[in-house]
Amino acid sequence: MSGVVAVVIVLCAGLLAPMIAPYDPNAINGLEALQGPSWSHLFGTDPLGRDVFSRVLYGARISPLVGLGAVAISAGAGVTIGLIAGYGSRFVDEAWMRGMDVLLAFPGLVLAIAIVAVLGPGLRNSLIAVGLAGIPYFARVVRSVVLVEREKEYVAAAQAYGQRKTGILLLEILPNIAGPVIVLATLSIAGAILTTAALSFVGLGAQLPTAEWGLMLSEGRAYLAEQWWMATFPGIAIAVTVVGVNLLGDGLRDALDPRS
């Protein structure tokens, strides 16, 4: 429930940002540059006089959405590969899994950086890169579960009934492995948000003047000694979102585990 509360707060902040934010997130006001937290600027201002609170609110419209988009790519491709590899012939299984092993040989962030280097910097390309980097994890998990499910009686009954392989995969096996997939997808959103923020932090993700949390951290690191608020509040937003999503994933895992 704590995870649900944190996630709902972040999502509501993003959805209601145009109504809640007291200022335009990209409005420049040099007369109010680098002001500390106050009643007029709750989270202070940055070197261009932009309101940090407004930018954090608008960042809640970007980071969770990018995390969901990246996981949608990872889950869509990874589940498909896992189903084919787990239920296909030994040759098909080996071919797909050796390809996934090659991708797993690289840390997820390093692989995402390599993909962005090919596609070019930008928020859309970073979303695609994070999504592609997460495919092997979904493929491995789904394949391992399918290998267990394919030996169960309901699959044998469907085969005896004459159902096609595609029907068995989509109508019989997929609904029975939905639990682990949902839990993995939920937990992967947190990792996708962190990776996307990391890409923006090093200049490969969102570009100026986008109000994105990782980019705001990158902008604030040069002022961290004195203007601490520039990096602190975007960092807190990332931490609350990631912890909330992880708690939500843990709760879903317990709720969907038949043994508990």
N, C-alpha and C positions, 0 to 999 in steps of 0.2 A: 504493500500500500504506500510506503514511503516513496518507492520508485514511481508509482503511478502519479502521486502528488507532484513530484519534481518534474516529471515529463509533461504533465498537464499544464503546470505553471509556465514552462518554457514554450510550449506550443501556443498557449493563450497569449503570452507576451509577443510572440511573432505575429500571430493573426491580428492582434489588436494594436500592433505597433503604430500604425498611422493615427490611431485615436489617442494612444497613451503618450507617445513621444512628444515632449514639449517643443522640440525644434526639428527642423529639417536635418537629417543626419549628415548631409553634405554641405550644409550652409556654412560658409567661411565668414568668420568675424575676427579680424586681427586684433581688435581692441580687447577681446576677452581671451586671448591665447594663454594657454598653460595656467589657467586658474584652477585652484584646488576645489574639492567638493564643497558645495554650498547649497543654500536653498534654491538659488536660481539655476545651478548646475549640480545636480545630485552626485554625479560621478566625475565632476570636473570637466575641463576642456583640454583639447590637444593643441599642438603648435599652431594649427590653423584656426583655432577658436571654435572648432566643431564640438558640439555637446556629446560627451562620451556616453552618457546614459541613453540618449536617442540612438546612437550608433550600436550600442549593445542590444537594444530592443530590436532594431532592424537586422542585426546579426542573427537573432533567433528565427528570422524568416529564411535564412540561407543555410546555416550549418545543419540543422535537423533535416531539411529538405535534401541537401546533398547527401547526407548519410543514408536516407531512405532510398534515394536514386541509385547510389552505389550498391547498396545491398540488393536492390531489385535486379541489377545486372548480375551480381554474383550468384544470387539464388536462382534466377531464371536459367542461366547457363550451367551452373554447377549441379542443380537438381537434374537437369536433362542428361548431362554427361554421367552422373552417378547412376541414374536409372538404366541407361543404355549399357554401361560397363557392368553393373551388378547383375543384370538379367540376360546380357548377351553371352556370346560364346567366349571361350578362354582367350582366343586371339583378339577379339574386340576389347575384352577387359584389359589385357596386357597393353594393347596399343594406347588406349585412353589413359590408363593409370601411369604409364611411363611418361607420357606427356605432362600429366599433373605433377609427377615427381620432379621433372625438370623445373617447373614453375615454383614448386615448394622449396627447391634448393636455394632460392633467393628470399631474403627477408621481405615481408610485404611492403614496407616503406621503400626499400631499395628498388623493388620491382616497379612500384608506382612511380618513382622518380624517373626510372628508365623509360617507362611508357610516356610520361609527360614530356620527357626530353625529345621523344619522337613526334608526338602530336603537337607540341608547343604549349607554352604556359597559358593558363586560363581556367576559370572555374568549371566550365563544361568539360574540358579535357582532363582536369583533375578528378572530376566525378567518374569519368569513363575509366581512368587509370586505376582508381581505387576499386571500382567494380571488377575490373579484369583481374586485379591482383588477388581478390577474394574468391575467385572461382574454384581454385584447387581445394580449399577447405570445405566448401559445400559438396564438391564432387566426392571427396574422400568419405565424408560422414554419410552421405546418401548411399554410396556404394556399399559401405559396411553394413548398413541397416537392410538394404535390399538383399544382400547375400543371406541374411537371416530369414527375411520374410518369404523369399522365394521357395523355401523348403517347408513352409507351413501348409496345412491341409486346405485352407481356402483357395490357395493358388493351385493346388493339385485339382481341386474341384472345378475351378474355372477352366483349367486345361482339358479336363475330361469332358466338360460341357462344349468344348470346341471354340472357346473364345480366343480371339487373336492376341498376339503378344502385346500389341499396342493397347488393346482394351484391358488386358491384365495389368499392365503397368499403370495406366491412367485411372482405371476404375476400381482396381483391387488393391494394388500395392501402394500407390501414392497416398490415398486417404489414410492408410495405416502407418505411414511414416511422417505424417504431417506434424506430429508433436515435436520430434527432434528438429525438424526443419524450422519450425516456428521459433523454438528456443534459440537455435543457432543464429537465425536471422535477427532476432532481437538483440542478442549479445554482439553481433557483428556491426550493428548500427553504431554502437559506442566506439568501436575500433575505427569505423569509417569516418566518424566525426573527428577523431583524433588525427588520423592520417591526413585528412583534408586540411585540417588546421595546420599540420606540420608542413604540408606542401605550400600553403599560403605564407607560412612563416619564412620559408626560404625563397619566396618569390616565384614559385612555380604554380601557385593556385590562383586565388582571386587577385585581381589587379586593382590598383587605385582608380577611383576613390571608393570602391565597394566597401560597405560596412560589414566585414567578415571578421570573426573573432580571431582567427589565426593571423590575419593581416594586421589587425589592431595590436596584437602582441608584438609583431615585428616592428611596428611603428613606435611602440612604447619602450622597447628595450634600450634605446639610446638615452632615454630620460628616466630610467628606472631609479637611479640614485636619489633624485629630488622630486620629480613628478611621478610618483609611484602609482598613482591612480590610473594612468593611461594603460598599463599592462595588467594591473591587479584585477580590475573589474571584468575585462574580457576573459582572463584566466579563470576567475570564479565562475563565470557563465559556462565555460567549457567543462569545468570540474563538476558543477551541479548537473549538467546535462548527461555527462558520461556516467557518473555515479547513479543517477536516476535510472538510466537505461539499463545499466548492469543489475541494479536491484530488481527492476521489472523482469529482466531475463531470468534471474534466479527464482523469482516467484513463479513465473510461467513454467520453469523446469520442474519445480516441486508440484505444481498443480497438474501438469500433464504427465507426470511419472506415475504409472499405475501401481508401482510398488509402494508409493507413499500415500 
